[in-house]
Amino acid sequence: MSIGTNIKAFREERKLTQEQVAEKLGVSFQAVSSWERDEYKPDTEKLIRLAELLDVSVSSIVEERADTFKTKQAIYNWEHMKTFVKTTARNLKLRNTLKAVDFAVKAHEGQKRKRSNIPYIYHPLNLACHALSMGISEDEIIAACMLHDVVEDCGKTIDELPVNDETREIVKLLTHEKTTPANRDRMMKEYYDAITENPKAALIKCIDRCNNMTTMAWGLSRDRIFRMIKETEEYYPKLIEAIDTEADYSNAAWLLKYQIESMLDIYKRLM
């Protein structure tokens, strides 16, 4: 696909007219039309502003490809993952996890992942499967993976969670209040500082960030991606250090560090 074809496709996907794009960029609609017909190419400054307006990366506009890749928003079926987690929980006698899976499925019922039709439960199940695949099978950790968003996103309270006190404490640490531009920096620092004191919560938070980073290309705005990159660079090295203080989690710490840093580097290059 040519640069012009890319611009037109993204513009139409956002339901914008050439005139609207032109007004936002401070150019004539004839200029936009000429870009889409591949008669001219926007200069660097216009490309950056165009990417911001269309909420895509610059590379997605300028790359001229003969073919486009087919992408997936979900790799595994969430019901299959639920069966796997529950079967594993029964085999390992993870009582909190068994209760947490059913509670989370019901709590997240009807919710979707951002900008998709994927059931939200896909996300906590991914975290649980991710932890199990790294050899982490502690009941409190897998249960908290399943429940980490139900208080923040589903209107549930900590006391409602059908799990033991340790799991509730982990979920409490992972739940943060809504912020404003005025208090965001302070509240996020306090939030991450508290998680750093609990290696199990730090482990789940890093798995959570890995999963969110794999989906942020289609689930988040360009500005939100920039913010997530900066937030990850600022806070997650300390979380990895906290995880690595526990000998049983040292392999997981290495894998999570590799995953997070690799994805950060990919996003920086594409942005």
Steps between C-alpha positions, in 0.01 A plus 500: 500500500628850416529793740198663340295183529599469866396859574165454328432169676578640845301819429192306391536260793485802733199633302678825416459699179792646308378844603505406869852363477612809312352731763672313785836513323471856371523404133258506207277203428667493157828421679340208682346381175838515326657293781231234465550489122877460557572814298688651794620378839448693826817640654635367830314749718171429326559125523543520877188713542309274262599194705383671818170599340435151360624337821752274326877473481697691237637171371151367433445797267831511316568132447421408143404135497382279220295298744368555851536259786201335656489568874330339796353669804474170688724195469325254729133435565411630845275205580786261428725703728235491773484121472879478519525724808218321683637154415845603621349650815315176576811289442712723722222556754502879453180574688519880474562479127198278438275753671675795336450371143122470534476832685704683235306351209174621652638841606639578154196365313406729212823702517726527195866583452558853370421552132411134448228241535720278717340409834693672779544171688759413234740737679505354855502148356805598294674613818422174678623293203811717471587441866438125476712477184794651694467236769319725748219298657442664839131512574499865611685617190280321246184605686616863511577487128136414445369767737744787447249721313164410656512766773627772267277422202198301622380688805591218738653552843800328654275339762286340227789302355455125577867447588734509799645813659836478321334494158277789596804701609670439164187609310474807721858598415431454128188717509553872457263792516427724204746785463488857375774693320566681828552193719603234248877509559465480879235229496681282248823521700317399817324221311819349359698550821241293688508222240879489514477397866315180404686269254181309415314818411805620304504173307134530402539867408785418262301219339210743470723757329630237257147411398390862472802587288423220256153646441566873525574534126127462429354569841651837592530843348839627385524736799414220741768278344760773558386530860517125553853485358620773736320347798649159427852638477459691824343240729549149369875454557433526875218248473734255326754551779230428758405178322863392479540523879304174522712204384191311380416786262847565354427324169171689469681828573744435213223410256285798593793740471578361155137523386444852628826646370459329160149639455610845613773502237261384226242768583763774513622407153148488357382823665 
